[in-house]
Amino acid sequence: MDNNEFRHWSVKAAEWGVDYRTGLRDRPVRPDVKPGSIFGAVAASAPEQAEPMEDIFADFEATIVPGMTHWQHPRFFAYFPANAAPVSVVAEYLVSAMAAQCMLWQTGIINYSEWSVPLGRRFRALKLWFLLRAHGLEGLRTMIRNHVAWSEKLAERLRREPGFEISSEPMLSLFSFRHVPGAAADLDQHNLDLVERINRDGRIYLTQTRLDGRAVIRFQAGQFEATEADVDHAFEVITEIARAG
């Protein structure tokens, strides 16, 4: 790849990233694919000869992206906040372009007991530096306060909804709940089935855990582009699918 090609594909990748993030609400949060289907669609071994970037990028769009769970989706309410704010994506490109290995080099004492400590450190602090300056501390505080308030509001709505109970009270933007219809013989299995049906639906994404030995459904708000409307939408999806079950 010469410098002209590097420029062309860098611009192409950046434009793709913007289009991808802009259109996330139009995608299901979790793909409806079978395990192994993506593995079976890619070549079993690396090519002997170089392939055109046009082909590589086209395969990325046609094969890789449709199998991705979209962690930056505004309605990704699973696991934990794993944000890549747009400004940090820009910084990540700069980090990758410089590819600095910010090493802690200790000459003369590296022996077997120290092999477990990696010397290489990618320049990740640059992303944080960009983020703090582009949003400011007050901007970040406001976002966190919003996530906490929206999560508390959702917990209260579910608490008042017949057939639901709050299993753990909101801590920051995380809480857990259960659906407890009177007709369910096995509430644990019912809730595991419910979270799977919610995720298969694709409009939001949740995870489950066990609390005091019982299966519960977790909710956390933390995605950078999430809005109050996205959290309100979660209530509609949860209650709609629970009633339909």
C-alpha positions in Angstrom: 0.0 0.0 0.0 1.6 3.3 -1.1 0.9 6.7 0.4 -1.9 7.5 -2.1 -3.7 4.2 -1.4 -3.1 4.8 2.3 -4.8 8.2 2.0 -7.7 6.8 0.0 -8.5 3.9 2.3 -8.0 6.0 5.4 -10.7 8.4 4.1 -12.9 5.5 3.1 -12.6 3.9 6.5 -13.3 7.2 8.3 -16.4 7.8 6.2 -17.6 4.3 6.7 -17.2 4.8 10.4 -19.4 7.9 10.4 -22.0 6.3 8.3 -22.0 3.2 10.5 -22.5 5.2 13.7 -25.2 7.4 12.1 -27.2 4.4 11.0 -26.9 2.2 14.2 -30.5 2.8 15.2 -31.6 1.1 12.0 -29.7 -2.1 12.8 -30.7 -4.8 15.3 -28.4 -4.6 18.3 -27.6 -8.3 18.2 -27.4 -10.1 14.8 -29.7 -13.0 14.1 -26.9 -15.4 13.0 -26.1 -19.0 13.9 -22.8 -19.7 15.7 -20.1 -20.6 13.2 -21.8 -19.0 10.2 -19.3 -16.2 9.9 -16.4 -18.6 10.4 -17.7 -20.7 7.6 -18.0 -17.7 5.3 -14.3 -16.6 5.4 -11.4 -18.3 3.8 -9.9 -21.2 5.7 -6.3 -19.9 5.2 -4.5 -16.7 4.3 -4.1 -16.0 0.5 -0.7 -16.8 -1.1 -0.9 -13.6 -3.2 -2.0 -10.1 -2.2 -5.7 -9.3 -2.7 -7.1 -5.9 -3.8 -8.3 -3.7 -0.9 -11.6 -3.3 -2.8 -12.2 -7.0 -2.3 -11.1 -7.0 1.3 -13.3 -4.0 2.2 -16.3 -5.5 0.3 -15.9 -8.8 2.3 -15.7 -6.8 5.5 -19.0 -5.1 4.8 -20.8 -8.2 3.4 -19.5 -10.9 5.8 -18.1 -9.4 9.0 -20.4 -6.5 9.8 -23.7 -8.5 9.6 -22.4 -10.9 12.2 -21.4 -8.2 14.7 -23.1 -7.3 18.0 -23.2 -3.5 18.0 -21.7 -2.4 21.3 -21.9 1.3 20.3 -25.7 1.0 19.6 -27.7 3.5 21.6 -29.9 0.7 22.8 -27.1 -1.6 23.9 -28.1 -2.0 27.6 -26.1 -5.2 28.3 -23.0 -6.0 30.3 -21.3 -2.7 31.1 -20.6 0.7 29.4 -18.0 0.2 26.7 -18.0 3.6 25.0 -16.0 4.6 22.0 -17.0 8.3 21.8 -16.6 9.8 18.3 -13.7 12.0 19.5 -11.9 9.0 20.9 -12.3 7.2 17.6 -10.5 10.1 15.9 -7.8 9.8 18.5 -7.6 6.1 18.0 -6.8 6.7 14.3 -3.9 8.9 15.3 -2.7 6.4 17.9 -2.7 3.7 15.2 -1.1 5.9 12.6 1.9 6.7 15.0 1.8 3.1 16.4 4.0 4.1 19.3 4.9 1.3 21.7 5.2 3.2 25.0 7.5 0.9 26.8 8.7 0.7 30.3 12.2 -0.6 29.7 14.2 -1.9 32.6 17.6 -2.8 31.4 19.4 -5.8 32.9 16.8 -7.1 35.3 14.5 -8.8 32.8 14.4 -12.5 33.9 11.8 -15.3 33.9 9.8 -13.9 36.8 9.2 -10.7 34.9 8.2 -12.2 31.6 4.5 -11.9 32.6 4.7 -8.0 32.6 4.2 -6.7 29.0 6.7 -4.1 27.9 4.5 -2.7 25.1 1.9 0.0 25.9 -0.2 1.5 23.1 -0.7 5.2 23.4 -4.2 4.9 24.8 -3.9 8.0 27.0 -4.2 10.1 23.9 -7.8 9.0 23.5 -8.6 10.1 27.0 -6.8 13.4 26.5 -9.0 14.1 23.4 -12.2 13.0 25.2 -11.7 15.1 28.3 -10.9 18.2 26.2 -13.7 17.7 23.7 -16.4 17.1 26.2 -15.1 18.8 29.4 -15.7 17.4 32.8 -19.1 19.1 33.2 -20.2 17.5 29.9 -19.2 14.1 31.1 -20.8 14.6 34.5 -24.1 15.6 32.8 -24.0 12.5 30.6 -23.5 10.2 33.6 -26.2 12.0 35.6 -28.6 11.5 32.7 -27.8 7.8 32.5 -28.4 7.4 36.2 -31.7 9.4 36.1 -33.0 7.6 33.1 -32.2 4.2 34.6 -33.9 5.1 37.9 -37.0 6.2 35.9 -37.1 2.9 34.0 -36.8 0.9 37.3 -39.7 2.8 38.8 -41.8 2.2 35.6 -41.1 -1.5 35.8 -41.8 -1.6 39.5 -45.3 -0.2 38.9 -45.9 -2.5 36.0 -48.0 -5.6 36.9 -46.0 -8.8 36.8 -42.6 -7.2 37.3 -40.4 -6.8 40.4 -37.1 -5.0 40.9 -34.5 -7.5 42.1 -31.7 -5.0 42.9 -32.2 -1.3 43.3 -30.4 1.0 40.9 -26.7 1.6 41.6 -25.7 4.4 39.3 -27.3 3.2 36.1 -27.4 -0.5 36.8 -30.3 -2.5 38.2 -31.9 -5.9 37.8 -35.5 -7.0 37.5 -37.7 -10.1 37.1 -40.9 -10.9 35.3 -43.1 -12.8 37.7 -46.4 -13.8 35.9 -48.5 -16.0 38.1 -48.8 -18.7 35.4 -45.1 -19.4 35.2 -44.1 -22.7 36.9 -40.4 -22.1 36.7 -39.6 -18.4 37.1 -35.9 -18.8 36.5 -36.3 -20.4 33.2 -39.1 -18.0 32.3 -36.8 -15.0 32.8 -33.9 -16.7 30.9 -36.3 -17.3 28.0 -37.6 -13.7 28.2 -34.1 -12.2 27.9 -33.4 -14.4 25.0 -36.6 -13.4 23.2 -35.8 -9.7 23.9 -32.4 -10.1 22.4 -33.5 -12.1 19.4 -36.1 -9.3 18.7 -33.1 -7.0 18.1 -34.5 -3.7 19.2 -32.6 -3.6 22.5 -29.9 -5.9 24.1 -29.9 -7.0 27.7 -28.1 -9.7 29.8 -29.0 -11.9 32.7 -27.3 -12.9 35.9 -28.1 -14.7 39.2 -28.9 -12.8 42.3 -29.4 -14.7 45.6 -29.7 -17.8 43.5 -32.4 -16.5 41.2 -32.2 -15.7 37.5 -32.6 -11.9 37.0 -32.4 -9.6 34.0 -29.8 -6.8 34.1 -30.2 -3.3 32.7 -27.5 -0.6 32.5 -27.5 2.7 30.6 -24.2 4.0 29.6 -23.8 4.3 25.8 -22.5 7.7 24.7 -25.3 8.4 22.1 -28.2 6.9 24.2 -31.1 9.3 24.8 -34.0 9.3 27.3 -36.2 8.1 24.3 -33.9 5.0 23.9 -34.4 4.1 27.6 -38.2 4.7 27.3 -38.1 2.4 24.2 -36.5 -0.3 26.4 -39.6 -0.2 28.6 -41.9 -0.7 25.7 -39.9 -3.6 24.2 -39.5 -5.4 27.6 -43.2 -5.1 28.5 -44.4 -5.9 25.0 -42.4 -9.1 24.7 -43.2 -10.2 28.3 -46.9 -9.8 27.6 -46.6 -11.7 24.3 -44.8 -14.7 26.0 
